[in-house]
Structures are given as C-alpha cells and as structure tokens.
C-alpha cells in the first residue's frame, strides 16, 4: 500500500444514494427541493481504471428497477463521463423525476440503459418527530434536520457539527451513519438534536463543498446554531455542542461566541495542524508496517508536501511545478488540482492558522473530550490535552473519556489495525458513546424529561 493510501479520516461511508418510504412538498422542507436518488453505494475510484464500481444496489430503488447490478462499472450518466462518486451525486441530485441515460461496463462489455431518478425520501421515526428545514447563509440555504422528542418541550438539545468530509448527513432508510445514529438515539432518550448539511451537500444550495474555505464552513454552522437557539422546542439554557472529528475544531469556536451548556468533541485534534498531520502519518504508516527505511522516506516526503501546502501556503500548482517528485500527493483519490482530502487547499491553510487550544480555553463551559481506542486518525494524547488545557484555566470543568472498541466513525472495531485495514460499512454503531454523552449532559444540568420521569 502506498503513502497515498493513508487516510486523514474515515472520510465518508461509501457514497450512498438510498431509498426508503416518504416524500414531502418543497414548502414543507424550508424551501429547498428534495434531491434525486439513484439507490446505489459507489466504490472510491481506482487509479487508471475508468468509471466507478457499483458496490451496493438498494432494493426497490431507481437503480434496481433499471437493472443495475452489484459489480457494474458506471461509465457515464446523462452523457457525462464520471470518475468520482461526487460527480454522480451532483448529476443525480438535480434530476429527481427525470429519466437519464446511463452507460455501464459489465462483463467486459459496455451497455446503455435508462434510469428514472427517484426523489430521495425523508428520514422517519415512530417515537419522535424528524423535521426537515433550512438554514439561510448569506444568499443560499443549507438543509438542516431536527429530531424532536415526544412530549412537552422545551428540550435539552444536542447541536451536531460533522467532520471534514463533503458528504451528506441526510440518511433515510436502514443505512448506518454516525450522525443519524446519534440523533435518533438521543431523541428516543428525550434530547432534541439538530444536524446541518454542508454547502452543496444533500439538498443544500451554495458553493461546491470542495471549494469552501474553513471560514465559510464555520459560518454555516454559526448560522445553524443561531437558528437552533431560536426554536421554540429548544431549551436555550441546555444546548450542548458536539463536534465530530474536524467538527471538534468548529464547536469550541462557536462556544466562544454563544453561551452553551457544554461542548463535546469526539475524534478531534488539539496539536497545531502540521504537527497533527505528521503524527497521524507516522501512526498510520506504523499500522501499515513494511520496510522502516522506506517508511521513513515516505514520512519525509509527506511532511515536505504538507509543509509546503499548509505551512508555506503554496498552491497545488506551485508544488507540482517546483517539486514534481511530490505531484503524486495531488492525484486521486485523495488529492486534486485544487486541494487535498476532498477540500480546497485554502481550507487547510486556514486550519493551520487556527489556534485550537486557545479556542478551548476561551469557550468557558463544560467540556467532554472522547477518544475511541480503535481510532487510527486521532490519539488519546490529543484529547487528554484538551481536558488538561481547559482544566488548567477552569479546574474541574473538563473531562476525558476513552471509549473501548470505537473507531473514528464511532463504529465498533476491536483494534485500530482492524478499523484501518479491514473497514466494514456495516459495522455496528458503538452504543457506549450515547451512554457516556447522556451521563455527561445530565451531570451538566441537561437531564431530559424522559430521564427524569423514569426515576
């Protein structure tokens, strides 16, 4: 496995466009139209091979009705050749109700079919409400999704900020996704939740996610939190922020601006960004194993590339022209002409300029830093550092928790090596995460009505 196989995060689960049971009118969804759904899970692109392999076909989906099969390779859709899952998602998202021509590769031969694209249904639940709305961010809107417990509000509320990946948090059907698992499980326990999509993801309008910088991404969640605070079912005095992975950098920033009951982070980092990248690369090369001298050479190349891009603020074009030996870092699946890991290079440069520990010091609220022991993307030390730094300024307000058998996506894996080398999109969600978070919120005064009446 080459150095390009190193992963910054469990980027997204396979790019899935799923199908389930109900739809709603646009005016009931905050003014954002529902996107289209093909009903497939798509494999990441493979260097030098055309198209995108179909990993899964959802029952009763547009793809299954059109005869698409697992193992087919999607070459083009609506006359456009595709080489990355996001290209398919972008075309399908705007095509609900339309019939599109699709070219496949099957058994060594090409074939043409037509697929009528379904509108993506909505998440549903039997024991609580799932409400679709939208957040206004300047001249565009992004999708937001609430889960609201049954009973009399206002409710303690968990405001969720997802990781770095340009992927949707709107996941109907039975597919496991950490943000949906958290939202639905907390709602069942009496906590309202709010999830906010990124620009251009899911039903959202706005600039393409992979062109956003960090400042605009933070602004999207800032506007989302403002909307959350104004909802009648939200107890403004019991709002907790949750940052998953990169969201753990935005959460304390928002908490410096808006008083909240607490901030929880999972699978995040606390070192300066370039230091984190160097430690993460060494950790993951160590899991991969191999010749130690070759590995050290890969580490040096990795550090040099990251330093030029994010320390010296070079553009990808400058790196490619002046250091062609580093050009492979800018190739798919993890690099591009405009950035790295699916995000624009300016996003990463602004990340390097962000004083992470200072934001945690200044948020002045209860803090919980959780690390999964099977997380190969972040370390125990970084989460302990968050708690130690906060407690050095406000003793007793922060705590660290380690979660056994939890990977970066809060899914259950026995070891870091298993999570890294044997990823399983069907791995179960780690239930203990919910227990830890609920206990912490109760201790911070965020006990739900469901919990209190159960005593």
N, C-alpha and C positions, 0 to 999 in steps of 0.2 A: 504494500500500500504506500503511495507517495505522500509527500507532505501536503499535497492539495486535498488529501482526504481528511485532514484534521478539521474538526468541527468547532466553531465558536459556540454553538448552542444546538439544542435539538430543534433545529430551525422551524420546521412546521411538520406536522404529521403529513403523510402523503397527500398531495393536493387533491382533495376530495370534493366533488360536487354532488351532494347527496340528495335523496328524495325521501319525503315522508307524506304527511296527510292533509295539511290545511293551508289555505292562502288567505290573503286579506286585501282589501282595496287600498290604493296608494294613500288616500287621505286618512286612513287609519294607522298609517305607518310613518307619521311625521313628515309626509310629503315626499318621501323617497320611494321610487318604484322598486318592485321586487326584481332581483336579478334572475338570470336564467340558470338552469341546471342540466348538465349532461348526465350525471349519475355515474361517474367513474372515479377511481383513485388512480393517479398518474405517477409513474416512477420518475425519479430525477433523470435528467438527460445523461447519456453516456458519450464520452469523448469520441468523436469520429464516426458516430452512428447516427443515421437520420431519424427524425421523428421522436415520439415519446411512447413508451410501452404502457399499455393498459394493465394495471395491477389488480384492479377490482371493478366489477360491474354490479351496481346496486339493483336489487330486484324491483321490477315494475318501474324502472327508470326510462328516460328517453333513450339511453344507450342500449338497454336490454331489449326494448321494443324494436330498435333498429337492427338488432342482430350483432352488435359489437360484443367481442369475446375477450376474456382474460388472455393476455399474451399478444393480442393485436398490437400493432405499432401505428399510432396516429401520425400521419404524414402531413396532412393539411386539413383545414376546416374553413369553409366558406371561401375557398380559393387561396387561402393564405397558408404557406408552409410554416410549420411550428417546430420549435426545437427546445422549448421550455414549458413547464406546466402553466406558468403565469400567462403565457401567450394564449393558451387555450381558454383559461379562466376569463381573460379580458374579452375575448370574442364571444364566448357563451353568455357571459354576464349581461351583455347588451342585447341578447337575441331571444328573450322569453317569448314564446308563441310563434316564432319563425321556424321555417324548415331550412336547414343548412346542408349543403353538400359536404361530404366528408370522404377523404381518401385514406385507406388503411393499407398496411402491409401485413399479409397473413400467409404463412407457409411459403415464404419466398416470392409470392406474387402480390401485385397491387390490385385493389378493388375499390370501387366507388359506391357509396351508399348515401341515402338522405336521412337526416335525423331531425325530427321536430323537437325543438328545445322546450322543456317544461319550465314554468316559473318555480323557483325554489320555494318549498313550503316553509312554514314557520315552526320554530320550537314550540312545543306544547307541554303541559304538565297537568296532572289530575288534581294535585293537592295544593297548588298555589298558582298565581297568575304569572304568565310570561307576556310582557308588554313591549312592543316594538315602537320606537320613537326615533328622533333625530336630534343631533346637536349642531347648532349653527356655529361655524368657524369662519369668520370673515364672510366671503362671498360664496361659500359652499357648505354643504351639510354632510355629516357622517352619521352612520347608523349607531344607535345605542339600544341596548336590550336590558330591561329591568326584570328581575324576578321579585314578586311581592307576595309575602306570606298571606294566608287566610287570616281573618280576624281583624281586630281593631288596631289601627296604627296610631301614631307613627311608630316606625320600627327602627331598631339599630340597623345600620346599613354598611355594607362592605363594598367599597368602590374599587374596582379592579383595573389594573394597568398591566397589559401583557408585555411580552418580551420583544426582542428586536425584529423578529420575522415579519415579513409582509405577507400575512395570512389572515384569514377571516376567523373571528370568534363566534360567528353565527353558524351553529352546527345542528340542524334538525336531525331527527331520526335517532338511531341507536349508536352512532359513532361516538367513541370515547374521545373527549377533548378536555384538557385540564380545566380551562376556563368555564366550560359548561358544567363539568362535574362539580366544581366549587360552587357555582351559582345555584344549581339545583339542590345540592345537598344542604347548603346554608339556608335556602328558602324553606326547605322542609323543617328546619330547626327554628324558624321564626325570625330569620335575618333577611332583610331586603338586600338585593345586590344590584349593581349597575356595571355593565360592560360597555365599552366604547370601541367601535371599529377604528382602524386607521384610514387615512385618506386613500380613496380609490379601492379599498378592500370591501368585499361583500357588496352591499347595496350602496356604499358610500360614494359620493362625488368627490371632487377635489383633485389636486395634482397626483400623478402616479406615486405610490408609496416609495418606490425605489429612487425617486428624485427628491424626496423630502430631506431637509436637514434636521438636526436634533432640536433646534429652537422651535420650528413649526410643529414637530411631533409633540413636544411638551405643551405647546399652546392648545393642541387638540384636546388633550386630557385636562388641561386647565379649564377650558370651556365646558367640558363634560362635568367636571366637579362642580362648577357654578350651577349648572342645570340640576344636578343631583341635589344640591343644597336647597333648591327652591321647590322641590317636590313635596306635596302635602303628606305623603306616606313616609317620608324620611324624617327621622329624629335628628335634627341638626347637631345636637349635643352628643350624639352617639354614632358619628360617621367615622369609619376606620378605612384607611387607605391600604391597599395591597399592591405591591409591586413584584411581579414575577420576572426574574432574570433582569433584562435591561429596564423593565418597569420599576425595579428597585432603585434606580437612579432618579427617575422622574418623581416617584412618590415622595421622598423627603423634600424635594424642591417645592412641590405643591404645598406640603405641610409647613413650609416657612412662610407661605403667603395666606393660608387659610387655616384657622384653628380646627383641628380634628381630634378625635378621642385617642387615636393611636395610628401608628404606621407599622405594617408588617411587610417584610421582604423575604422572598424565597429564591435561592439560586442566583444571587446577585454578586456584585464585586465591590470592593472598597479600596483597592490599591489604585494609584494612578493608572490610566488606561493602558499605556505602553508596558508598564510593569506587569499588569494583569495578563496581557497578551503573551508576554514572554513566559510567565509561569504556567499559563494554560497550555501553551505549545509544548513546553517541556513535560508537563504532566501527561499529555496525550501521546507524545512520542514514546514516553516510557511505557504506556499501556500497549502501544503497537509493538514495542520490542525491536529486535534487529541489531545490526552491527552498531556498536556505540560510537565509533568514529564517524561513520556515515550519518548517524543521527545527530551528532554534534555539528556536522557540516550543514545539515538541514536546519538546525536551530539557528545557526549564524545567518543563513540566507533569509529565514523567516523574520528574524529580528531586524535585519537590514531593510527588508521590504517594509515592515510595519513602521520603522523609524522614519523612513523617507516619506511615506504616505501620511502618517499622523503626527510625527514629531517635527519634521521639517516642512510639512504642508505642501508636499509635491503633489501634482496631479498624476493620475494614471498614465497620461500621455507622456509626461516628463520622465517617469520611471521607465516606461517602455523604450523611449528613445535613448536615454542616457545609461540605462542598465538593462540591456536586453536579456541578461542572464536571469533577471527576476521577472521576466514577462509572463512566465507560467503561472505566477500568482494571480494574474489578471484574466486567466482563462476560465471558462465554465468548468464545473458547476458553481464554484464559489467566488470567482472574480469576473469582472467585466470591464468594458472601456470606461465606465463611469464610477466604479466602486468595488466593494468587497462584501461578501456575505449578504448579497441582495440589497445593500443600502448604498447610498451615494457617498462618495469619498468625503464630502463636506460634513456629513453626519458624523463620521468617525473622527474627523479633525476637531469638531466641536466637543465630542466626547472626551478627547484628550485634554481639552481646556476646562473641563468641569471639575471643580474641587469637591469630590464625592464626600469625604469625611466632614468637610465644613457644612455641607447641606444637612447631614445627620445631626451635627451639633446644634444647628440653628432651628431644627424643626420643633423643638421644645414640646414634646409629647411623649406618650408611652411608645416604646419600640420593641418589636419582636423580630429577631433575625433567625430564620430557619434554614438549615442546610441538610440536604438529603445525602446520606452516606454513600449512595451509589451514583452521585452526581459527578460526572467526569469533566464538567465545564467550569465549575467553581470549587472553592476549597472551604474547609472548616475554618481555617485561619482568617479568611476574609470576613466571615460572618461573626466570628468572635471579636474581630477588630471593631466592627460596627457597634456591638454591645459595649465593649470596653471603652470606646471613644465617647459614646453617649453618657455612660455612667461616670466617666471622669469629669464631666461638666454638670451632670444632674444625677447624682448617685441613686441607684435603685429604680431608675425609670426604664432601663433596657434589659432584655434577657436574650440569651442564645439557646436554641433548641436544635439538637441533631435528630434527624428522622431516619430510622433504620429502613433499609431496602427501598429507598426512594431515589429515583434518578432526577435529572434536570427538569423533566416534564411532570414530576410528581407521580410518575407511574412506578409500578413495583418491579424492581430488578434486584437480584441478590448482591451484585457487585458492580463496581464501576466498569470493570472489564466486560462483563456481560452486557451492560447497558450500551457501551461504546461499540463493541464488535458484533453483538447479536441483538440489534434493535428489533422490537416487536410492536407494531402499531396497535395490536390487540392486548397488550399488557394491561392488567387491571390498575385502576387508579388507587393510589395509596391512601386508604381511609384514615389512617392515623393523622394525616395532615389536618383534616376537619376537626378532629378531637383536640388537637393542640391549639388551633386557632380559636375555636369556640371557648376553650378554657381561658385563654388569654383575654378575649373580649369580655367575658364575664368578670374577670378579675379587674378589668379596666372600667367597669361600670356599664358594660354593654350587654347585660343579660337580656335575652329575648323574652317576650310574653309567653311563648311556648315553653321555654325552660322554667320560668318562674311558676307557672301554673302547674307544672309537673311535680313540684316539690311536695 
